[in-house]
């Protein structure tokens, strides 16, 4: 959907094409009024309780990245119905740090894992003292489906600097992290550069590293607006973010994603309406120094479909 100062903003051509392909256009039109250029009632208290915010944006080279900014509860403050103060910055080694050091179009996802609540806030950020100011272009809630409930744990003492590594192929341990994930986040953008950040969840094994450069996952039933898939229809650039909740490691992937609309392929994945295959261009691994992302073991969503058995020889 196009960022706009009006809550009557229309779906862009990629979203309309994806909705038509899926047969969702009529239902998506009924949902369009839930998208507003103002934060919903209750957003102030909701944001104040959170410890992280997922952020997606496009780098100058056209690569899309998904990342997160985090802090203690209270670091996110709704200054009014159309502005959020983010009282923290990305680590200097983060792939989006340079992008957000200047005004940027961003998609953000505020998510309360413990209580399975989420709010998408898309707009524009500008640097501010100690963080960022986010002007709201679009805000709307999503359902709790596929969110695994987790409780944040107290941070443990850690080294002063994050450890970071980069590559063009997934290492075996990185592939295992992906193959055992129950949650990841995806960033995408329209041809106009309007960004979006979204959640994907399922039972461990729902997302698979097919090779050191290819990742695949099923696309389950959702809200029918197909904003992520709509972006990918016209702009395949995408960023994925995986988190190791036991040690606070983040894995940032950028590349391109292609939607497979084949019913035969989807039938291989219980509960899938379609599948998506991602081609890696670059991976950045960050071992966060403060333990702020460490969380409890998950309580899996009752909506998670079962996972198909892994192929012979898979990691």
N, C-alpha and C positions, 0 to 999 in steps of 0.2 A: 504494500500500500504506500502511496506517495505521502511523504511528510507534508503537513499542511497546517495552517493556522486555523483551519475549520474542521469540526468533527464530522463534516459531510465529505471528507476526502474520499476519493474513489480508488478502487483497486487499479493497479497498473496492469499493462497488457500481459505481463508474465503471469500474474496471479489469475487474471481472467482466463488465460489459456489453460493453466493448470486446473482451475475449477471446472472448466468445460470438459477437459480430458477425463477428470474423475467423476463428472456428473454432479458436482456440488454447487453449481452456480446459484440456483434458487435459494438454497439454505445459506450460502455465504452472503447473499444480499440481505437476508433477514438479520444476520449477525453484524452487519456493518455499523449500525448505530451504537454498538457497545464501545466502539473506538472513539476516544475523545482527545481533545487537545488539552485536557486538564486531568490532574490526578484524581482518582476516585476518592470518595469519602472513606476515611479510615486509613488512607495511605500514609499519613504522617506517623501514626503509631506503628504501622507495619514496617516501614522503612527503618524506624529508630531501633528496632529489635534485631536487625540483621547484622551479620558479620562480613558479608561479601556481596559484591555486585558483579555479575558477568557482563562483560563489555565486548562488543564486536565493532570493527571498523576496517576501512580499506586503507592500505599503505599507498604511498605515492607510486609504487611500481605496479599497482593493481592487485596485489595479493591481499586477501582478506584473512584477518586473524581473529580468533576468539581468546579472550583473556579474562582476568578478574582483578578488581581492586578490593582490598579487604582492610578491616580495622575492628576495633572493639565496638559493641553496640552503641549507637549514637553517632557513628561517623557518617551516616546518611541522614540528612535533615531536609524535610520538605519546607522550603522557605515560603511557599505559597502554592496555589493550585497549578502553577506552570513553571516552577523552578525547584531543583533539588541541589543541595550542596553536598558534594562528595568530599569528605574531610580526610582524604588519603590519596596517595599517588601510586601508580604502578612502579614496580622495581625498575631500576635503570636498565637491567638486562632483559626486560620484558619486550617482546616483539612489537607491542603497541606503544611503548613509552614515548618514542619520538613522534608518533602520530598525534598522541594526545597532549604533547607539549605545545601544540598550536590548536586553533579552533578546528573542530572536526565534527563530521556527521557520525553519530553512533547509534547502535542498537544496544539496549541494556535489558537485562533480566534480573529482577529482584526476586529472590526465591528463598522461602523459609522451608528448609528441608524437614525439620522436625514436625511441623504442622501441615506440610504438603500444600503450601500456598505459594502462588507466584504472580508477578505483575510485570508485564513488559512495558518499558518506557523508552521510546525512541525519540531522538532529538539531536541537539547540538551541544557540544561541550566547549568551554573556554577555560584555560588555566586560571586558577585562583590561588590565593595564598594557602599553601598546604594541601592543595587538591584541585578540584574541578567544580565548575558550575554547569549544571545540565538544564538546558531549556527544553521543555516538554513540547513535542510536536504530536505525539501519539501516546496514549496510555490505555491499557486494557488488561483485564485479568484473564488467566487461563485456568482450565479445570485441573484438579489434582491428579489426574491419571498418570500412571507410570513413574510417579515420584517416590523414591525410596526414603523412608523417614530416617533421619540421622540427627544426633545431638552433638553440637560442638563440644570438644574437650578443651581443658585448660592447656595453654601452650607450655611446652617444656623448654628448658634452657637449650640453646642451640648456637652454632657458630655465628659470627657476626655478619658474614657475607653469604649470599646464595651461591650455590654451585650451578653452573649452566653449561650445557653442551648442545651442539648443533650438528645437523647432518642432512643428507638427502635421502637416506634410507632408514627405516625403522630397525633398531637393534632387537635382538631376540627378547631381551627383558622388556623393551618397550612394546613389542608385539604381545607379550604375555599380559602386560598391563591393560592393553586394549581388549584382548580376548576374554579377560575376566571382569571387565567393567560392567556395572549395572546402570551407569549414568554417564552421559557426556553432554557437552553443549556445542551448538553449531552457530556460526555467524555467517551471514550472507548479505548481499547488497543488490539493489536494483541497478539498472543501467544509469540512473541519475545519481547513484552514490548513496542513496538512503539505506541505512544499515539496519539489520535486525539480528537479535540474538535469541536463541530458543533452546529448549531442553529436550533431550531424548533419554528415555529410560526403558529398562526391561530387566529380565532376569539375567544373571551373569552368563555370557556367551551370546547375547543377542546381537552384539556387534563383533565382527570378525576381521582380523587382518589376513587377507588372502595371500599377501606377499609382502616383502619389505616396502612396497610402494602403493599397495592397494588395500583399501578398507571398505567393507560392505556392511550395511545394516538394513533391517526391515523398517518400513514406514507404517506404523500402526494407525488405527483410527484416531482422529483428532477433531479439531474444531471446524473443519471443512473450509476455512479461509485460505489455507495453503500458502501462507506468506513466505515461508522458507522455500518451498518447492516453486512458488511463483518467481522468486528471485533467481533460483537456479535455472529456471526455464529460459531466462533471458541473459543471465550472467552466471556462468558455472563456477566462478571463483568462490571459495568457501574456506572457512577456518574451523577446526575442531579443537576442543579443549577437554582433556581427560584429567582426572584428579585421583591420585592415590590417597584416599582418606585416612590411611593408617599412618603415613609418614609426611603427608603434606606436599608431595611431589606433584608438579603439573607438567603435562605434556601438551604442547601447542603444535598443531599441524596446519599447514596451509597448502592449498592445491586447488583442484577442480573436482566438482561433483556432478555426476550424471544420473538422472532418474531413469529407472527401468520400469516402464509401465506394464510389462508383460505379466499377464495373469499366471502364466506357467512358472515364471521365476518366483513370483510372490507366493505361489502355492507351496514352495519349498520351505517357507517360514511361517509357522503357525501364527495366525492373527495379523499377518501382513496384508496391506492393501496394495503395496508396491514396494520396490526396494531402491536403494541409492548406493552407488559405488563411487568411492572417492579415490582420486589419483594424487599421491603425495608429491609436492614440490620441495618442501623443507619441513624439518621438525626441530623444535627447540624444547629441550627439557630443562626445567628449573627445579632444583631442590630448595624449597623455601626454608629460610633460616630460623623462623620464629615459631614454627609449629601451629600457626594460627588456623590452618585449614584442616587440622586433624579432627576427626569426628568418630563417633561411636559406630559399632557394627550396624548395618542397615536392617530395617524392618521393611521387607519387600512389599510393593504395592499389590493389592489384590487384583488389580487390573492387568498385571503383567501376563502376557501369553506365555505358554511353555516354549522352551528353546529347542530347536531341532538338534539332533546329535551332531557333534563335530565330524568333519570329514576325516577319513583315515590319513594319518601323517600330519595333521594340523598341530601347530604349537600348543 
